[in-house]
Amino acid sequence: MSASSLSPSPLSDRSIRISAIVCAVGFGGFFLWSALAKLDEGVTASGVLVVQSDRKQVQHLEGGIIRELHVREGETVVEGDVLVVLEPLQSETARDEIAQEMAANLAAVLRLTALKTGEATPNFSRIDNLAIGQSVRTEIVASQLALFNQQRAAQQARLDLLTQQEATLSGRVRELSNQLAATRRALEAAREDLVLRQQLLEERLETAGNVSAIRREVARLEADYSRLRGEQSEARESIQTVAREKAQTEADFQEGIGGQLVEAQGLYLAARERLSALDDRLARTVVRAPESGIVLNLEYSTVGGVLSPGGMLMEIVPVTDNLVASVRVMPTDRDAVEPGQEVRAKLTAYKSFLVPDLAGEVMKVSADLKQDEATGAVYYEAEVRLDASDVEAKTRFDLLPGMPVETFIASGTSRTFLDYVLEPIFSTFQRGTRMS
């Protein structure tokens, strides 16, 4: 073997030097990056998108039998849309009967009010606002109007009778006044004649018999005058008695009408309350969407199902509410998560090149641990609000409740890669020195 074959090749030496330089630069660059480049610290947490407000449960107070079903699972509804129609617990006939009862009581109230205030005829226009048939209204008004005329005529007859008695007594008082005046004039003339005849008797120009006759006439006239005055006083007292009786008759009438009015008003209000309650129950047989959203967890899918009182028909997930991410934070990471921290969220339902990371912020963290009923795992629930402008700029798809999401919750601090590598070594060394 020649000496030239044993000597190193210049090409090999150069390759080795280049490789060494590349390795040195690579390892040096990596060491420099690991020593200087800062990496964000934080916590990863997974969860799903949910609406910011809770789902709306659609329930029914009285329950009933489903007559019509207008929606299906997953269907989008608008606020006010009819969801379900139940068989009414109370019939329309019962509702009409109560409405007629209320109308009759209202008409009685209007009749009695007119009697109490002295109106010529009642005003039944308020009955037009009630939901009753025209024939029923006509019958009620005619009946109450006839009763009004009857009561008013009976009262007027009583008052007319007393007025007639009062007029008769007033005429009697006037007649007695005339008789008293005539009797007084006759009495005065008789007294003058008696005085004259007594003088003539003293002069023996008149007989004693004639004088005695005149005395008897004076006495009779005086008795008549006293009797007439007594009859006049009695007649005047009778007039006052009739006036009092007339006033009492009017007062008794008003009192009776007032009592009937209070009773009629009570019956009217009671019927109105019953009708209002029945209308509410009938209105609730038509179940409408409390707000716009998507129908979920539809409990009944066929007509004829029996809904128990207070039972849930379905849930509606609002589509207009802001979406937030509800993520689960491990108990060991709880001390690193606080409201206000920045978040990077990734929608794992789409490819990463279709939907980049979305910015967000921790809104709140549950105060206590929660437990997954299926797996038994415990966690803290954190609510992350996604930046609306970032979502609009980076996504071309509709975000729906229930979509899975992965989040990185930044703690706000950073360390180099070298710190991450050396920390466990230093920790082990420190524990070892303490043990020794």
Secondary structure, 3 states (H helix, E strand, C coil): CCHHHHCCCHHHHHHHHHHHHHHHHHHHHHHHHHHHCEEEEEEEEEEEEEECCCCEEEECCCCEEEEEECCCCCCEECCCCEEEEECCCCCHHHHHHHHHHHHHHHHHHHHHHHHHHCCCCCCCHHHHHCCCCHHHHHHHHHHHHHHHHHHHHHHHHHHHHHHHHHHHHHHHHHHHHHHHHHHHHHHHHHHHHHHHHHHHHHCCCCCHHHHHHHHHHHHHHHHHHHHHHHHHHHHHHHHHHHHHHHHHHHHHHHHHHHHHHHHHHHHHHHHHHHHHHHHHHHHHCEEECCCCEEEECCCCCCCCCEECCCCEEEEEEECCCCEEEEEEECHHHHHHCCCCCEEEEEECCCCCCCCCCEEEEEEEECCCCEECCCCCCEEEEEEEEECHHHHHHHCCCCCCCCCEEEEEEEEEEEEEHHHHHHHHHHHHHHHHHHHC
